[in-house]
Amino acid sequence: MKIEENISLKDFTTFRTGGNARYFVRVKNIDELKMAVRFTKEKNLPFFVLGRGANVLISDDGFCGVVIKMEMKGIKFEKLKNRITRAISGAGEDWDNFVLQTVKKDLVGLENLTLVPSTVGATPVQNVNCYGREVSDTIAWIETLNTETAEIKIFSSKECEFSYRESFFKTPEGKKYIITRVAFDLLKDGTLKTDYKDVKEYFFAHKIINPTVRDVRNALIEIRTKKLPDIRKDYTAGSFFKNIVLSDVLADEIIKKYPDIAVYSATKGKKKLATAWVLDHIFGLRGVQKGNVGTYKNQALVIVNNSNATTKEILDFAEFLRASVKEKIGIDLEMEVQVIK
């Protein structure tokens, strides 16, 4: 394990902004992770764990602590009872490659999360949600390292306290645990989730009546690549804000005023409104540019660094979007992207 100093973080995040990390270390196994954590304690410095860097904005001043780059790999499959297969992955595996491996085995449960730019270990923290599926729907357990005691702890799905875009691991108490492995229980020939408008339209256009799990993945690849930028070429973190979750009463007031707004199911007594629809159809903010920053031409929810933007420019542009929504319809948008200072 090598500890590097003053490493630029621009090349490690999809926004391509931010300053240097005081210390930077790659970890490939539990022992290296324990050594990295011990180093943070010896130096009395904060740390954060970096996966693919697709959901973070690094301060222009950098991070005066230790960046732990998660590179713990390994995928295995275990057959359980009742047609269930348990897929276990190291936290550092590329998420979409992991999804592909499950789809190749005709396992249902993760296909709607195709092309999410992430590592496996990062997805439960945010409880990633796409096209009617949450990653928590199939999680059996999560293996972690307690950074205070250096002990391994296994969390059941219930103990993770999942909710919309939230989990125990985002709480002050949860942040002392670093995810090392995740186990998913997937069904052979399980029930597919295909009721989202875009998905239904894809199957209608392609005359697919009884789609397979592979068909769903292919559909999502086409849908997402048409709507979203390619993070290998475009500098972005994908969806910048969460969808809007309101009580039924408040949501119904918005729906009455804007009857065409996209509405999704949420917890009892609440509705989820599509922030992308709000930014696009109410405010006309698709493809809007301000200096080096703007919204993507095909998706108003996606902020893009067009060339040489700073983190401050991106945050200022995000605040412009938030203020616009707040002023006109009285709703506070909540950022999905994590800002690291």
C-alpha positions in Angstrom: 0.0 0.0 0.0 1.4 3.4 -1.1 0.4 6.7 0.6 0.7 9.6 -1.9 0.8 13.3 -1.1 -0.8 16.3 -2.8 -2.6 14.4 -5.5 -5.0 16.3 -7.8 -8.5 14.9 -7.5 -9.8 16.2 -10.8 -9.0 13.0 -12.6 -10.8 10.9 -10.0 -14.2 12.6 -10.2 -16.6 12.8 -13.2 -17.1 16.5 -12.8 -13.3 17.0 -13.3 -13.1 19.8 -10.8 -11.5 20.3 -7.3 -8.1 20.7 -5.7 -5.6 18.3 -4.2 -5.9 15.6 -1.6 -3.4 16.1 1.2 -2.9 12.3 1.2 -4.2 9.7 -1.2 -4.2 5.9 -0.8 -5.6 3.0 -2.8 -6.9 0.0 -0.9 -7.4 -3.4 -2.4 -8.2 -5.5 0.7 -9.3 -5.4 4.3 -5.7 -5.2 5.7 -4.8 -2.3 3.5 -8.1 -0.5 4.5 -7.2 -1.0 8.2 -3.7 0.4 7.6 -5.2 3.4 5.8 -7.6 4.1 8.6 -4.8 3.7 11.2 -2.8 6.3 9.2 -5.7 8.8 9.4 -5.7 8.4 13.2 -2.0 8.8 13.5 -2.2 12.0 11.5 -5.4 13.1 13.3 -6.9 13.8 9.9 -10.4 13.4 8.4 -11.0 11.0 5.6 -13.5 10.2 2.9 -13.9 7.1 0.8 -13.8 7.6 -3.0 -15.4 5.1 -5.4 -15.9 6.1 -9.0 -16.2 9.8 -8.1 -19.5 10.2 -9.9 -21.6 11.7 -7.1 -19.1 14.1 -5.6 -17.9 17.7 -6.0 -14.5 18.4 -4.5 -13.8 21.9 -3.2 -11.5 24.0 -5.3 -9.3 24.2 -2.2 -9.0 20.4 -2.2 -9.3 18.1 0.8 -7.0 18.5 3.7 -7.2 14.9 4.8 -6.9 11.4 3.6 -8.7 10.2 0.5 -9.2 6.4 0.5 -9.7 5.1 -3.0 -11.8 1.9 -2.7 -10.5 -0.8 -5.1 -11.6 -3.9 -3.3 -12.8 -6.3 -6.0 -14.3 -9.8 -6.4 -17.7 -11.1 -7.5 -19.2 -14.5 -6.5 -22.6 -16.2 -6.8 -24.2 -18.6 -4.3 -27.4 -20.5 -5.0 -29.9 -20.4 -2.1 -33.4 -21.9 -1.8 -36.5 -20.8 -3.6 -34.7 -19.8 -6.9 -32.7 -17.2 -5.1 -29.1 -16.5 -6.0 -27.0 -14.4 -3.7 -24.5 -12.2 -5.6 -21.7 -10.9 -3.4 -19.4 -8.1 -4.6 -16.4 -6.2 -3.4 -17.1 -2.6 -2.7 -14.6 -1.4 -5.4 -16.2 -3.3 -8.3 -17.6 -1.2 -11.1 -21.4 -1.2 -10.6 -22.5 -1.6 -14.2 -20.2 -4.5 -14.8 -21.6 -6.2 -11.7 -25.2 -5.6 -13.0 -24.1 -7.1 -16.4 -22.8 -10.2 -14.7 -26.2 -10.7 -12.9 -28.1 -10.2 -16.1 -26.0 -12.7 -18.0 -27.1 -15.2 -15.4 -30.8 -14.2 -16.0 -31.1 -12.9 -12.4 -33.8 -10.3 -11.8 -33.4 -7.4 -9.4 -30.7 -5.0 -10.6 -31.4 -4.6 -14.3 -33.3 -1.3 -13.9 -30.1 0.2 -12.4 -28.2 -0.3 -15.6 -25.5 2.3 -16.4 -25.5 3.9 -13.0 -22.0 5.3 -12.8 -20.8 4.0 -9.4 -18.9 1.4 -7.6 -20.8 -1.3 -5.8 -20.0 -0.1 -2.3 -21.3 3.4 -3.0 -24.7 2.5 -4.2 -26.2 1.5 -0.8 -25.0 4.7 0.8 -27.2 6.8 -1.6 -29.8 4.0 -1.9 -29.6 4.5 -5.7 -33.0 4.5 -7.4 -33.8 4.2 -11.1 -36.9 3.4 -13.1 -38.8 2.0 -10.2 -36.1 0.0 -8.5 -34.0 0.9 -5.4 -30.7 -0.9 -4.8 -32.0 -1.7 -1.3 -34.8 -3.8 -2.8 -32.4 -6.8 -3.1 -29.7 -6.2 -0.5 -29.3 -9.1 1.9 -26.4 -7.7 4.0 -23.6 -5.3 3.9 -20.1 -5.9 5.3 -18.3 -2.9 6.8 -15.2 -1.9 8.7 -15.8 0.0 11.9 -13.2 2.8 11.7 -13.2 3.4 15.4 -12.7 -0.3 16.5 -11.2 -1.8 13.3 -13.8 -4.6 13.6 -15.8 -6.1 10.8 -19.6 -5.6 11.2 -22.3 -7.1 9.0 -25.5 -5.0 8.6 -28.8 -6.6 7.6 -30.9 -4.8 5.1 -33.2 -3.6 7.9 -30.3 -2.2 10.0 -29.3 -0.1 7.0 -32.4 2.1 7.5 -33.0 2.6 3.8 -35.4 5.3 2.5 -35.6 7.4 -0.7 -31.9 8.3 -1.5 -31.0 7.8 2.1 -29.4 5.2 4.4 -27.9 4.7 7.8 -24.4 5.2 6.2 -25.2 8.9 5.5 -25.9 9.6 9.2 -23.1 10.9 11.6 -23.1 7.5 13.3 -23.1 5.6 10.0 -20.2 7.5 8.6 -17.7 5.7 10.8 -18.4 2.5 8.9 -16.7 1.8 5.5 -18.5 -0.6 3.2 -16.3 -3.4 2.0 -18.7 -6.0 0.5 -22.4 -6.1 -0.5 -24.7 -9.1 -0.9 -27.8 -9.1 -3.1 -30.5 -11.7 -3.2 -31.7 -12.0 -6.8 -34.4 -14.2 -8.4 -34.0 -16.4 -11.4 -36.8 -15.4 -13.7 -38.3 -13.0 -11.2 -40.9 -10.3 -11.8 -39.6 -7.5 -14.0 -40.3 -3.8 -13.3 -41.4 -2.3 -16.6 -44.2 0.2 -15.8 -42.2 3.4 -16.2 -43.3 5.4 -19.2 -40.0 5.3 -21.1 -39.6 1.6 -20.6 -43.2 0.8 -21.8 -42.7 3.0 -24.8 -39.5 1.2 -25.7 -41.1 -2.2 -25.6 -44.1 -1.0 -27.6 -41.8 0.5 -30.3 -39.7 -2.7 -30.5 -42.8 -4.9 -30.4 -41.6 -6.8 -27.4 -44.6 -8.3 -25.5 -42.9 -10.5 -22.9 -39.5 -8.9 -22.2 -36.7 -10.7 -20.5 -34.2 -9.3 -18.0 -31.8 -8.9 -20.9 -34.4 -6.9 -22.8 -34.9 -4.6 -19.8 -31.1 -3.9 -19.6 -31.0 -3.2 -23.4 -34.0 -0.9 -23.0 -32.3 1.0 -20.2 -29.1 1.3 -22.1 -30.9 2.9 -25.1 -33.1 5.2 -22.9 -30.3 6.4 -20.7 -27.8 7.0 -23.5 -30.3 9.1 -25.3 -31.2 11.2 -22.3 -27.9 11.4 -20.4 -24.4 12.5 -21.2 -21.5 10.0 -21.5 -19.4 10.6 -18.3 -16.4 9.3 -20.2 -16.6 12.3 -22.4 -18.8 14.9 -20.6 -17.9 16.3 -17.2 -20.9 15.7 -15.0 -22.2 13.8 -12.0 -25.5 12.9 -13.6 -28.7 13.9 -11.8 -27.7 16.8 -9.6 -30.9 17.1 -7.5 -33.2 14.5 -5.9 -36.7 14.1 -7.0 -39.2 16.2 -5.0 -41.0 14.3 -2.2 -44.0 16.1 -0.8 -47.0 15.3 1.4 -50.1 14.3 -0.6 -51.7 17.6 0.2 -48.8 19.8 -1.1 -48.1 17.5 -4.0 -51.7 17.6 -5.1 -51.6 21.4 -5.2 -48.6 21.2 -7.6 -50.3 18.6 -9.7 -53.5 20.6 -9.9 -51.5 23.5 -11.3 -49.4 21.4 -13.6 -51.5 18.3 -14.4 -48.9 16.9 -16.8 -46.1 16.6 -14.2 -44.5 13.2 -13.8 -45.6 11.7 -10.5 -44.2 8.5 -8.9 -45.1 6.5 -5.8 -43.4 7.3 -2.5 -44.0 6.3 1.1 -47.5 6.4 2.5 -49.0 9.9 2.6 -46.4 11.3 0.1 -45.9 11.6 -3.6 -42.7 12.0 -5.6 -42.6 14.6 -8.3 -40.0 14.5 -11.1 -37.5 17.3 -10.6 -36.3 16.9 -14.2 -39.9 17.6 -15.5 -40.1 20.7 -13.2 -36.8 22.2 -14.5 -37.7 21.4 -18.1 -41.4 22.0 -18.5 -42.0 24.8 -15.9 -38.8 26.7 -16.2 -37.4 25.7 -19.6 -34.0 25.1 -18.2 -32.8 22.3 -20.5 -29.6 23.2 -22.3 -29.3 26.6 -20.4 -25.7 27.8 -20.2 -23.9 30.2 -17.8 -20.2 30.6 -18.5 -18.5 27.2 -18.2 -21.5 25.5 -16.7 -25.0 24.5 -17.9 -27.7 21.9 -18.0 -27.4 19.0 -20.4 -29.1 19.5 -23.8 -31.4 16.5 -23.3 -31.9 16.5 -19.5 -32.4 19.6 -17.3 -31.6 17.7 -14.2 -28.0 17.1 -15.3 -25.5 19.9 -14.7 -22.4 19.7 -17.0 -19.0 21.3 -16.7 -18.6 22.4 -20.3 -14.9 23.0 -20.2 -12.9 24.6 -17.4 -15.5 25.2 -14.7 -14.5 25.4 -11.1 -16.5 23.7 -8.3 -17.6 27.2 -7.2 -19.0 27.9 -10.6 -21.0 24.6 -10.5 -22.4 25.3 -7.1 -23.3 28.9 -8.1 -25.2 27.5 -11.1 -26.9 24.9 -8.9 -28.0 27.7 -6.6 -29.4 29.6 -9.6 -31.6 26.5 -10.4 -32.7 26.1 -6.7 -33.5 29.8 -6.4 -35.6 29.8 -9.6 -37.7 26.8 -8.3 -38.1 28.3 -4.8 -39.2 31.6 -6.1 -41.9 30.4 -8.5 -43.3 27.3 -6.9 -42.0 27.5 -3.3 -40.1 24.1 -3.3 -36.6 23.6 -2.0 -34.6 21.3 -4.2 -32.2 19.0 -2.4 -28.8 18.2 -3.9 -28.0 14.6 -4.6 -24.3 15.3 -5.2 -22.1 15.3 -2.2 -19.8 18.3 -1.7 -16.4 17.5 -0.2 -14.5 20.3 1.5 
